[in-house]
Amino acid sequence: LLAHVPLIFFNEVAAGCARAVRGGRTKQADAKAFLGRLGALPLSLSVEIHPAADWFERAIKMNCQVADSAYLTLALDLRVPIATFDGGLATAAKSNKAKLYWPV
């Protein structure tokens, strides 16, 4: 299974791991191990460079966070489901007619 991710994906995953370590929810070694496993996954990186005003407009149009608009735009453009546990992104996906992927 090939997953398509926007460029911001790696920043967001690293930030989430750092928050988890700082918050005491996981150990640094476990976060590093997770990031290592993530690096081994088959990911297709989408690099879209747009002015900030474009991302702003997408977020307003899609009624979501700017970062979420990157994921949502990619899923809609590729006509693939979006995988997320983020409630705001899932709500935006539904309201923008994107399919959600739920692993079994």
C-alpha positions in Angstrom: 0.0 0.0 0.0 1.5 3.3 -1.1 0.6 6.3 0.9 0.6 9.8 -0.6 1.7 12.6 1.8 2.2 16.3 1.5 5.5 17.8 2.3 4.3 19.0 5.7 3.7 15.4 6.8 7.3 14.9 8.1 7.2 18.1 10.1 3.9 17.2 11.7 5.0 13.7 12.6 8.2 15.0 14.1 6.4 17.7 16.0 3.9 15.1 17.4 6.7 12.8 18.5 8.5 15.8 20.2 5.3 16.8 22.0 4.8 13.2 23.2 8.3 13.0 24.6 8.2 16.4 26.2 4.8 15.6 27.7 6.0 12.3 29.1 3.7 10.2 27.0 6.5 8.3 25.4 10.3 7.8 25.7 12.7 9.5 23.3 14.0 6.1 22.2 10.5 4.9 21.4 9.8 8.0 19.3 13.1 7.6 17.4 12.2 3.9 16.8 8.8 4.9 15.5 10.4 7.5 13.2 12.8 4.9 11.9 9.9 2.5 11.1 8.0 5.4 9.4 11.0 6.0 7.2 10.8 2.5 5.9 7.2 2.9 4.7 6.4 3.3 1.0 5.5 7.0 0.9 4.9 9.1 -2.2 5.9 12.7 -1.3 3.8 15.5 -2.9 5.7 18.8 -3.0 3.4 21.6 -3.8 4.9 25.1 -3.5 2.2 27.8 -3.4 2.1 31.3 -1.9 0.7 31.6 1.6 -2.4 33.4 0.2 -3.2 30.2 -1.8 -3.0 28.0 1.3 -5.1 30.6 3.2 -7.8 30.5 0.5 -7.8 26.7 0.5 -8.3 26.6 4.2 -11.1 29.1 4.1 -12.8 27.3 1.2 -12.4 23.9 2.8 -13.3 25.2 6.3 -10.2 23.6 7.9 -6.7 24.3 9.3 -4.1 25.3 6.7 -2.0 22.2 7.3 -5.2 20.0 6.9 -5.9 21.7 3.6 -2.6 20.2 2.2 -3.8 16.7 3.1 -7.3 17.3 1.9 -6.2 18.8 -1.4 -3.9 15.9 -2.1 -6.6 13.3 -1.4 -9.1 15.1 -3.5 -6.7 15.7 -6.4 -5.6 12.0 -6.5 -9.1 10.8 -5.7 -7.9 8.6 -2.9 -9.2 8.2 0.6 -7.6 10.2 3.4 -6.4 8.4 6.5 -6.6 10.4 9.8 -7.4 10.2 13.4 -7.7 14.0 13.5 -11.3 14.9 14.2 -11.1 18.3 12.4 -9.5 16.8 9.3 -12.1 14.0 9.2 -14.9 16.5 9.5 -13.4 18.7 6.7 -12.9 15.6 4.6 -16.5 14.6 4.9 -17.8 18.1 4.2 -15.6 18.3 1.1 -16.7 14.9 -0.2 -13.4 13.2 0.4 -13.5 9.5 1.3 -12.0 8.4 4.6 -9.8 5.4 5.0 -10.2 3.3 8.1 -7.7 0.5 8.5 -9.3 -2.9 9.5 
